[in-house]
Structure formats: structure tokens, C-alpha cells
Amino acid sequence: MSTAVVLFTSDLRLHDHPPLRAALKACDRVVPLFVRDDGIKAAGVRSPNRDAFLADCLADLDTGLRARGGRLVIRSGGVVDQVCAVAREADADELHMAAGVTAYAHAREARLRSALEREGRRVYVHDAVITALAPGAVVPSGSDHFAVFTPYFRRWSQEELRGTLAAPRAVPVPEDVRSEAVPSRKDVKGVSEGLAAGGEREGRRRLSAWLRHGIVRYDETHDDLAGDATSRLSPHLHFGTVSAAETVHGARRAGGPGAEAFVRQVCWRDFHHQVLAARPAAATDDYRDRHDRWRSEDEAGDEIEAWKGGHTGYPVIDAAMRQLRHEGWMHNRGRLLTASFLTKTLYVDWRVGAAHFLEFLVDGDVANNQLNWQWVAGTGTDTRPNRVLNPVRQGRRHDPDGAYVRRWVPELAGLEGAAVHEPWKLQDRERARFDYPEPLVDLDHGLARFKEARGAG
Ligand SMILES: Cc1cc2nc3c(=O)[nH]c(=O)nc-3n(C[C@H](O)[C@H](O)[C@H](O)COP(=O)(O)OP(=O)(O)OC[C@H]3O[C@@H](n4cnc5c(N)ncnc54)[C@H](O)[C@@H]3O)c2cc1C
């Protein structure tokens, strides 16, 4: 009897899963394995919200495997030690897993390859499992990655994506491989109250509802803060409960301007992944050094705390920061505005903001989070690195009726319409009715400070 171990990482699904299908084709039995990896814990990128969502995903993966005659094997510890131990227990011939893009994922693959090959086991690392197109599948002449989105999107759009794979009917798993209990989100402390549910079934339900209804007007409504009319697929794409390739195929089949705009956004995800795969240091270091001398935490400590807590006195910023805490998710327009406010108006290091987002975001992702933060901070791939978003003008444009602010900043719920974006303009007596802070910083002052720092006069 031949046996393969399939190591699940950011691909917690049964549908459209190349490593699982390849393992089932090559071997009689497979061990579907998930390792609660000490190395990821030590890297400090875990968060209660993602732990809770992950627990949902693992429980659902186990259920899906059991319906196919198998089960999920869960282990905790160092990933290489655990994979080797399971491979020995199952007398496995080979390992299948998805290629990752982070420095950690690259090192993990190399360590697994050398440890398993030493024991005479084969290792197969599959591309285009986590992204729609593999990083490096398209490159510009003279470079190992695209540094600008638009030409990448053009090339990416011309490539044929791999076909979608059905979920296997049966997954035979050897009986004698030990597993820990499947975790439950109930055991995770500190989870955001409004956190969405995880798992492949939930992801597929959301994807098919989105392709049937939501996507049609995405081009017109994706920036409408109160409308909340985006797919909310990001945590599912992050944990791989929904496949990026299947998402793109589905959107292309749906067709129309909404679908085109949506596919472009999914391509942004691939874009950031190919940047990080080629430049893993961009997770922590400026992708483009702008010689910033960010205000230190000593200088800006109170302002950083006000930003984190949603008490800056700029209603749309505060609304978005509170949505983040409450749901573990934030609307893309909110992410752009709050990140611009921190890095440009307050001139605080993007790493401070990125770390806070990673603590809460259920879709918190090294590639998408760090590189979007760098994009907004102007140290990344934005071709207009010194643009600054004005939270009042942006609030009026993307929350014209003020409904988003009133939803998340109840202190201002008594203010009607767009007036909610500028409470400081109220007459003194009326202003006193609202227990809401004065603006933390003058926007003109923030803009001038940033421009001077960047020499962008
Ligand atoms: C400062 C900042 C931090 C961010 N951090 C993350 C993060 O940690 N994880 C994350 O998945 N996204 C991140 N984004 C990108 C984007 O905000 C989210 O992907 C999006 O808001 C998720 O909501 P949705 O699924 O409804 O998106 P939709 O608008 O429905 O888009 C569909 C999918 O496209 C992808 N996508 C959309 N916009 C982007 C983008 N700018 N970059 C990369 N992929 C994109 C996502 O996978 C998303 O699920 C960040 C953006 C900014 C400005």
C-alpha cells in the first residue's frame, strides 16, 4: 500500500486542491495533516480572530473528510518534526503541499524537503494553490517580479489559469495515525464579537451567493462604505477555504463590468504575493526607501493610541477603526483611509499600523497587509507615493449620507446626513451635546509635515 501525507497550510479546502488530488492519484491512502506550528506562533503573526476562524476551518475540513471516509490529522509542534513523525507512523512514500510565498514558507519547504528526502521520501510542492497564478509565472523582461500593478494585470489577464478540480469522492486515511482533537472557536479568548464564521462550506456558500447576486454592481458599489457591497471573501481566500483560481473562473463566467472590476481586485492579491515571493524582506523592510524618519512612538504615542482606539476626532477614521475591532475586518476604503491617516497625516511608521491590523484582521496576511500598508505609506509599489487622502473629503464621497459613521460611532448617531463628518463645525451649544473628541491633528499641519519630510514641497 502506498501512502502520501498532504500537508494543509493556507489551503483548508477539499474542492480545487491540487496537492490532495495529486496525492490520491499517486497513492492508495493519504494522511491529510494540519500542524499547529510553533514556528508561526513564535513569529508573532497569530491573532485570536484568525485562531477562531482557523478552528472553524479545521472543524469543517474534518467534517468534509469524514463524509469521504477519512478524517483530518492534527498535530502541534515544530512543523518539520511533526510531518516527519507522521510520515514515519504512516510509512509514507511522499509529501504533497502548496507552495507559499513568505520567507517562512520558503524555509519550511526547504527544511521539509531535506528532512524527508534524507529518509527516502519524495516531496512535491504545488504551485497556484494559494494564488490564482503562481508567483513568477509571469515576469517582466529583466526582473524577477512586477513592481507595478497595471502591467502585471495586463500579463496576468492573458495567462490561462489552471482548470478547477472537483473535490475527491473518497479519501482513504490509514487508521493508526494519531491525531489531536479538532479545535473549537469556543476555546479561543479575545475574539471580536462580530467575527464571521469560517470553513469551506461557509466560504463556498458565500462565493456562490456573491457570483449570483453581489458581483453584478461591484464596479459601482465597491467603495460605498455603508453599502458594504464587497464580497467579504478575503478571510476565505486567506485560509484557502475558497480557491483563488476557482473564484476567478467563476467571476469570468458571471461576466460584465462588476465581474471585471472584481477579478482586477483578486489580481491585486496575486500581485502582492508575487512581490513578496521575490522580495520576502518587504514584510518588514521598506520596499522602496524614501528616507523616512517616522515620528517615534515616544513622540506620537498618544496619537497612535487614539488611532487604534477609534478616538481621533475624524469620524470616518474612527468608524473604520472600530469596525476592525468589532468584526476583525474592515472595508477596503476604510483600510486606505486609516492607513493614510496614520502614515501620512500623523507620519507614523507603517509597521506600527500593519502590526495593529495583523492583530485584529481575520484576513490578516503578510503579503496583502504589509504590501498594502507599504503601498499607502508610499514605500511600496504605488506610483504616486506622496498622495495623501483627506478623511473629510473621502468620508463625504464614500459615505455621503454618513450612515457608516453613525453605525460605528454611536456618539454621533444624533447627527443627520453628511454633517456627521465634521462635528467640529457645529455651534458650541450643539457641539457640547456630543461626547466625541476634537480632531487630533489639523489636516493642513499633517499634510505640510509629511510633504516636508518627503521633500515633496
Ligand atoms: C492598509 C491595508 C491593509 C490590508 N490588509 C489586508 C490583509 O491583511 N489581507 C487581505 O486579504 N487584504 C488586505 N487588504 C486589501 C483589501 O482591503 C481587502 O482584501 C478587502 O478589503 C477584503 O474585503 P473583500 O473580500 O470584501 O474584498 P473585495 O473587494 O470583494 O475583493 C475581492 C478579493 O480581492 C482581494 N483584494 C481586494 N483588494 C485587494 C488589495 N488592495 N490587495 C490585495 N488583495 C486585494 C482580496 O482577496 C479580496 O477578498 C488591505 C488593504 C489595505 C489598504
The ligand as an SDF file (V2000), in Angstrom:
LIG
                    3D

 53 58  0  0  0  0  0  0  0  0999 V2000
   -3.7200   49.0650    4.7120 C   0  0  0  0  0  0  0  0  0  0  0  0
   -4.3560   47.8600    4.0650 C   0  0  0  0  0  0  0  0  0  0  0  0
   -4.2070   46.6030    4.6370 C   0  0  0  0  0  0  0  0  0  0  0  0
   -4.7760   45.4710    4.0300 C   0  0  0  0  0  0  0  0  0  0  0  0
   -4.5860   44.2460    4.6100 N   0  0  0  0  0  0  0  0  0  0  0  0
   -5.0910   43.1400    4.0110 C   0  0  0  0  0  0  0  0  0  0  0  0
   -4.8910   41.8530    4.5530 C   0  0  0  0  0  0  0  0  0  0  0  0
   -4.2140   41.6880    5.5790 O   0  0  0  0  0  0  0  0  0  0  0  0
   -5.4530   40.7900    3.9280 N   0  0  0  0  0  0  0  0  0  0  0  0
   -6.1940   40.9350    2.7840 C   0  0  0  0  0  0  0  0  0  0  0  0
   -6.6990   39.9350    2.2600 O   0  0  0  0  0  0  0  0  0  0  0  0
   -6.3780   42.1360    2.2300 N   0  0  0  0  0  0  0  0  0  0  0  0
   -5.8550   43.2470    2.7980 C   0  0  0  0  0  0  0  0  0  0  0  0
   -6.0670   44.4710    2.2310 N   0  0  0  0  0  0  0  0  0  0  0  0
   -6.7210   44.5520    0.9130 C   0  0  0  0  0  0  0  0  0  0  0  0
   -8.2280   44.7740    0.9270 C   0  0  0  0  0  0  0  0  0  0  0  0
   -8.5510   45.8470    1.7540 O   0  0  0  0  0  0  0  0  0  0  0  0
   -9.0080   43.5290    1.3860 C   0  0  0  0  0  0  0  0  0  0  0  0
   -8.5780   42.4040    0.6660 O   0  0  0  0  0  0  0  0  0  0  0  0
  -10.5000   43.6950    1.1550 C   0  0  0  0  0  0  0  0  0  0  0  0
  -10.9690   44.8410    1.8170 O   0  0  0  0  0  0  0  0  0  0  0  0
  -11.2400   42.4650    1.6550 C   0  0  0  0  0  0  0  0  0  0  0  0
  -12.6130   42.6080    1.5150 O   0  0  0  0  0  0  0  0  0  0  0  0
  -13.4310   41.8040    0.4290 P   0  0  0  0  0  0  0  0  0  0  0  0
  -13.0720   40.3620    0.4890 O   0  0  0  0  0  0  0  0  0  0  0  0
  -14.8460   42.1610    0.6020 O   0  0  0  0  0  0  0  0  0  0  0  0
  -12.8290   42.4070   -0.9020 O   0  0  0  0  0  0  0  0  0  0  0  0
  -13.4080   42.5180   -2.3700 P   0  0  0  0  0  0  0  0  0  0  0  0
  -13.4620   43.9560   -2.6980 O   0  0  0  0  0  0  0  0  0  0  0  0
  -14.6150   41.7110   -2.5580 O   0  0  0  0  0  0  0  0  0  0  0  0
  -12.2110   41.9270   -3.2560 O   0  0  0  0  0  0  0  0  0  0  0  0
  -12.1020   40.5410   -3.5670 C   0  0  0  0  0  0  0  0  0  0  0  0
  -10.7820   39.9990   -3.1300 C   0  0  0  0  0  0  0  0  0  0  0  0
   -9.7250   40.6330   -3.8360 O   0  0  0  0  0  0  0  0  0  0  0  0
   -8.5800   40.7310   -2.9940 C   0  0  0  0  0  0  0  0  0  0  0  0
   -8.2400   42.1490   -2.8400 N   0  0  0  0  0  0  0  0  0  0  0  0
   -9.0620   43.2070   -2.9110 C   0  0  0  0  0  0  0  0  0  0  0  0
   -8.3460   44.3460   -2.7620 N   0  0  0  0  0  0  0  0  0  0  0  0
   -7.0730   43.9840   -2.5570 C   0  0  0  0  0  0  0  0  0  0  0  0
   -5.8670   44.6980   -2.3510 C   0  0  0  0  0  0  0  0  0  0  0  0
   -5.7970   46.0300   -2.2990 N   0  0  0  0  0  0  0  0  0  0  0  0
   -4.7300   43.9750   -2.1650 N   0  0  0  0  0  0  0  0  0  0  0  0
   -4.7570   42.6320   -2.2000 C   0  0  0  0  0  0  0  0  0  0  0  0
   -5.8520   41.9170   -2.4160 N   0  0  0  0  0  0  0  0  0  0  0  0
   -7.0000   42.5810   -2.6000 C   0  0  0  0  0  0  0  0  0  0  0  0
   -8.9540   40.1370   -1.6560 C   0  0  0  0  0  0  0  0  0  0  0  0
   -8.5030   38.8060   -1.6100 O   0  0  0  0  0  0  0  0  0  0  0  0
  -10.4760   40.2260   -1.6680 C   0  0  0  0  0  0  0  0  0  0  0  0
  -11.0820   39.2480   -0.8610 O   0  0  0  0  0  0  0  0  0  0  0  0
   -5.5130   45.6170    2.8300 C   0  0  0  0  0  0  0  0  0  0  0  0
   -5.6820   46.8890    2.2790 C   0  0  0  0  0  0  0  0  0  0  0  0
   -5.0970   47.9900    2.8790 C   0  0  0  0  0  0  0  0  0  0  0  0
   -5.2660   49.3450    2.2390 C   0  0  0  0  0  0  0  0  0  0  0  0
  1  2  1  0
  2  3  1  0
  2 52  2  0
  3  4  2  0
  4  5  1  0
  4 50  1  0
  5  6  2  0
  6  7  1  0
  6 13  1  0
  7  8  2  0
  7  9  1  0
  9 10  1  0
 10 11  2  0
 10 12  1  0
 12 13  2  0
 13 14  1  0
 14 15  1  0
 14 50  1  0
 15 16  1  0
 16 17  1  0
 16 18  1  0
 18 19  1  0
 18 20  1  0
 20 21  1  0
 20 22  1  0
 22 23  1  0
 23 24  1  0
 24 25  2  0
 24 26  1  0
 24 27  1  0
 27 28  1  0
 28 29  2  0
 28 30  1  0
 28 31  1  0
 31 32  1  0
 32 33  1  0
 33 34  1  0
 33 48  1  0
 34 35  1  0
 35 36  1  0
 35 46  1  0
 36 37  1  0
 36 45  1  0
 37 38  2  0
 38 39  1  0
 39 40  1  0
 39 45  2  0
 40 41  1  0
 40 42  2  0
 42 43  1  0
 43 44  2  0
 44 45  1  0
 46 47  1  0
 46 48  1  0
 48 49  1  0
 50 51  2  0
 51 52  1  0
 52 53  1  0
M  END
$$$$
